[in-house]
Amino acid sequence: MSNNTYSIGLQPVTSETANEKQKAILEKAQKANGMIPNMYRNMVNLPGLQETYDLGYQKFRSESGFSPAEQEVVFLTLSVDNGCNYCTAAHSFSQIRCQKPRRQ
């Protein structure tokens, strides 16, 4: 695994700087997540990239055959393997949340 950091030179998109299409995508992310993940602010520079990511994510969640907890294990494993501390923390939190019994 490389320890190099790469930058493509695009600035994260905010609600204030977003065009119409980007704004719609960010609003959808806000509604779905309760916040806009930083990676979305970057991917939305290329709306087609964000839309493709969203479709793949939705398909994995709905058609993988894994339980929500198992899905988080997959995401957590990928995050650790990719060396992404941000995603590792997010999916660790989600994994813990999946394991807590729901109160009736």
C-alpha positions as CSV (number, residue, x, y, z in Angstrom):
1,M,0.0,0.0,0.0
2,S,1.3,3.4,-1.0
3,N,1.6,6.2,1.6
4,N,1.4,8.9,-1.2
5,T,-1.4,11.4,-1.2
6,Y,-2.8,12.5,-4.5
7,S,-4.9,15.5,-5.3
8,I,-6.9,16.2,-8.5
9,G,-7.2,19.9,-7.8
10,L,-10.9,20.1,-7.5
11,Q,-12.4,22.0,-4.6
12,P,-15.2,20.4,-2.5
13,V,-18.6,21.6,-3.7
14,T,-20.8,23.3,-1.1
15,S,-24.5,24.3,-1.2
16,E,-23.4,27.8,-2.0
17,T,-21.1,26.9,-4.9
18,A,-23.2,24.0,-6.4
19,N,-24.9,24.3,-9.7
20,E,-28.5,23.1,-10.0
21,K,-27.6,19.4,-10.7
22,Q,-25.0,19.3,-7.9
23,K,-27.4,21.0,-5.5
24,A,-30.0,18.4,-6.1
25,I,-27.5,15.6,-5.5
26,L,-26.2,17.2,-2.3
27,E,-29.8,17.8,-1.0
28,K,-30.6,14.1,-1.6
29,A,-27.4,13.1,0.3
30,Q,-28.4,15.5,3.2
31,K,-31.9,13.9,3.3
32,A,-30.5,10.3,3.2
33,N,-27.6,10.8,5.7
34,G,-28.6,13.7,7.9
35,M,-25.5,15.4,6.6
36,I,-23.4,15.6,3.5
37,P,-20.3,13.3,3.7
38,N,-17.1,15.0,2.6
39,M,-16.5,12.4,-0.2
40,Y,-19.9,13.4,-1.7
41,R,-18.8,17.1,-1.7
42,N,-15.8,16.0,-3.8
43,M,-17.5,13.4,-6.1
44,V,-20.3,15.8,-7.0
45,N,-17.7,17.9,-9.0
46,L,-18.6,15.2,-11.6
47,P,-22.3,14.6,-11.1
48,G,-22.2,11.5,-13.2
49,L,-19.6,10.0,-10.9
50,Q,-21.7,10.7,-7.9
51,E,-24.8,9.3,-9.5
52,T,-22.9,6.1,-10.5
53,Y,-21.7,5.7,-6.9
54,D,-25.2,6.2,-5.5
55,L,-26.6,3.6,-7.9
56,G,-23.9,1.0,-7.0
57,Y,-24.4,1.8,-3.3
58,Q,-28.2,1.4,-3.5
59,K,-27.8,-1.9,-5.5
60,F,-25.3,-3.3,-2.9
61,R,-27.6,-2.4,0.0
62,S,-30.8,-3.8,-1.7
63,E,-29.5,-6.8,-3.6
64,S,-26.3,-8.1,-2.0
65,G,-28.0,-10.6,0.2
66,F,-26.0,-9.4,3.2
67,S,-27.6,-8.2,6.4
68,P,-27.0,-4.5,7.2
69,A,-24.4,-5.6,9.8
70,E,-22.6,-7.8,7.2
71,Q,-22.7,-4.9,4.7
72,E,-21.0,-2.7,7.2
73,V,-18.3,-5.3,7.6
74,V,-17.7,-5.2,3.9
75,F,-17.5,-1.4,3.9
76,L,-15.3,-1.4,7.0
77,T,-12.9,-4.0,5.4
78,L,-12.6,-1.9,2.3
79,S,-12.0,1.3,4.3
80,V,-9.2,-0.3,6.3
81,D,-7.7,-1.8,3.2
82,N,-7.8,1.5,1.4
83,G,-6.2,3.2,4.4
84,C,-9.1,5.7,4.7
85,N,-9.3,6.8,8.4
86,Y,-12.5,8.9,7.7
87,C,-14.4,5.9,6.2
88,T,-13.0,3.5,8.7
89,A,-14.4,5.7,11.5
90,A,-17.7,6.2,9.8
91,H,-18.3,2.5,9.1
92,S,-17.0,1.5,12.6
93,F,-19.7,3.7,14.0
94,S,-22.3,2.2,11.6
95,Q,-21.2,-1.3,12.5
96,I,-21.7,-0.6,16.2
97,R,-25.1,1.0,15.5
98,C,-26.2,-2.2,13.5
99,Q,-25.3,-4.4,16.5
100,K,-27.4,-2.5,19.1
101,P,-30.7,-4.1,19.8
102,R,-33.6,-1.8,19.0
103,R,-35.9,-0.8,21.8
104,Q,-39.5,-1.8,21.4
